[in-house]
Amino acid sequence: MQSNLSKPFSYETLPSCGLVAYFSMEIAINRGMPTYSGGLGMLAGDTLRSAADLGVPLAAFSLVHRKGYFQQHLNGSGEQSEEVQPWNPADFCTEEAARVTVSVEDRPVTVRAWRYDLHGRSGHVVPIYLLDTDVEGNSGWDRGLTDHLYGGDTNYRLQQEIVLGMGGARMAAALGLDANVYHMNEGHAALLTLALLESQIGGGPVGQVLDSDIEQVRKKCVFTTHTPVPAGHDRFSTEQAIRILGGDRTARLEKLKCFEDGLLNMTLLALRFSRYANGVAMQHGKVSRAMFPEFKIDSITNGVHAPTWVAEPVQQMLDMHIPSWRRDNLYLRNAIDLPEQEIIDAHRRAKEGLFTEVATRTGLVLNPGVLTLGFARRAATYKRASLLFTDPERLLKIATEAGGLQILYAGKAHPQDLPGKALIHNVIETAGKLSNDMLRIVYLENYAWDLGALLTAGVDVWVNTPRRPYEASGTSGMKAALNGVPSLSILDGWWIEGCIEGFTGWAIEDGADDAEEADSLYEKLEKAVVPLYLSAPEKWARMMRTTLAFNGSFFNTNRMVKQYTRNAYYPVKLLDQLKGKEESPQVVSAHQQVLVG
Ligand SMILES: *Cc1c(COP(=O)(O)O)cnc(C)c1O
């Protein structure tokens, strides 16, 4: 059967289709702007960087987060304290003249926007609008609504989500941006659907909503869920919804079946109003479909922006041998032909760069000749940062057999996440007890963009130990892969797709409990990682080469944004509609009907 998917597709046709408005609570835009907390924001930033590179007509909306995500301090005994990082939007952005109003707890709140122009490699600009309620005329409380990323309580969060979703949708209109697609990156932005619905029925919170009105909104919305467990979804009580959103809006959302177990569920709201929804790895799509069986949920596996995450020495090597790799990351497949010695040299330089930073920060001098593991991520308990310490004797024995072992840790715990803070404390305490001549364990402060780039490129093996199925995707291992660094990880999220045992890294086998999975982790170190590391360096270099060729060429946002464009933003049926073409129904595949709704 002929499928529309086989039709040729050209980005040149996109501008005539109108704009994609992309919404995310956090975006890692610029190293100097503390507007992100972790993986979600980094993914959003990498998405926009690739959209700019590819010339996708897209504009993004987020909050300005004037007080920044926090700077982490760790004292000698491993206790975390937090310091705000205020920043000045005027140093990076241009203020727009437009003002819009949203209603919070029945008060009008004025919203303005700061524009940051993100330039792609051939000059295409993706504007990012950072919404800001610090405007004269707003109350003191309201002026602080866009101060803290993931700060405050659920009341504060719902108020922020009104600013992001409803404020953002109204700001897009006020700026004259004619968006055909609204992309919600996670449920935080789901209230934009309510603003679109109200504009569709020509007014505010009251008035009759017809099925055709909902259909008009659904035609424009796409949604990416990032959460693999029910507890992770953004939810608000009926009381909060009535008080903050208003009784009429809450009643409307109840009628539209956006409540579950008496709670307003932002994932449900986003799903109800989206013509296309996806999870962020193949496995995560499956998990999401099981969680929301009523909905069609596709999968688009995450990626990272290659030129952002490939370390300078590796970039130089790639520029020599694969000059087109930045323009089209698929050419990285040809890394399979790189000379071993050049990979060894490039990685050595990246490793030395990391160790120089470690020495500057801590005074510790690490040995670049010694096998070095990296583990850096949000200190959430499901990531099991201390799994490596399950059997200290065995770990010490591995270190001795390897002729030394260095383990670098980093990661922030959310200020209100006490178990996460206890985990950091535990890792640092254990590290202090275990470290000796053979085993060096270091916990580095303030994991953020720069440190993440140094770590993923500079260690020898990237370790990830999430408890299944909590890791929707994970992206730090993809950054490592783009530098040729193999992973040793639990088969969850992206690693189910990325692991080719012995070629791109190693799988920690699924076990019944933590102890069994720790056992597999040790066994892989003993039987696979250490022997390969101690063998001829060319053998290790060949592993790096297959890692870069297989996984670097796929797990990047260059591929991912093309998939979003093709499957979510502008599937062929929608393109034809936008061009005013009629199409015969028999050429639309079942898959396409699902996508377009
Ligand atoms: C890439 C990145 C993340 C996300 O990594 P995960 O593998 O999803 O844990 C988080 N924080 C920073 C600073 C990053 O660079």
The ligand as an SDF file (V2000), in Angstrom:
LIG
                    3D

 15 15  0  0  0  0  0  0  0  0999 V2000
   22.6320   16.2890   30.1600 C   0  0  0  0  0  0  0  0  0  0  0  0
   22.4010   16.8920   31.4850 C   0  0  0  0  0  0  0  0  0  0  0  0
   21.4060   16.3700   32.3340 C   0  0  0  0  0  0  0  0  0  0  0  0
   20.5620   15.1770   31.9570 C   0  0  0  0  0  0  0  0  0  0  0  0
   21.2770   13.9760   32.0930 O   0  0  0  0  0  0  0  0  0  0  0  0
   20.5550   12.6020   32.4630 P   0  0  0  0  0  0  0  0  0  0  0  0
   21.3310   11.5610   31.7800 O   0  0  0  0  0  0  0  0  0  0  0  0
   19.1590   12.6880   31.9320 O   0  0  0  0  0  0  0  0  0  0  0  0
   20.5960   12.4910   33.9320 O   0  0  0  0  0  0  0  0  0  0  0  0
   21.2170   16.9610   33.5680 C   0  0  0  0  0  0  0  0  0  0  0  0
   21.9600   18.0080   33.9620 N   0  0  0  0  0  0  0  0  0  0  0  0
   22.9240   18.5260   33.1860 C   0  0  0  0  0  0  0  0  0  0  0  0
   23.7180   19.6810   33.6760 C   0  0  0  0  0  0  0  0  0  0  0  0
   23.1750   17.9910   31.9210 C   0  0  0  0  0  0  0  0  0  0  0  0
   24.1340   18.5210   31.1480 O   0  0  0  0  0  0  0  0  0  0  0  0
  1  2  1  0
  2  3  1  0
  2 14  2  0
  3  4  1  0
  3 10  2  0
  4  5  1  0
  5  6  1  0
  6  7  2  0
  6  8  1  0
  6  9  1  0
 10 11  1  0
 11 12  2  0
 12 13  1  0
 12 14  1  0
 14 15  1  0
M  END
$$$$
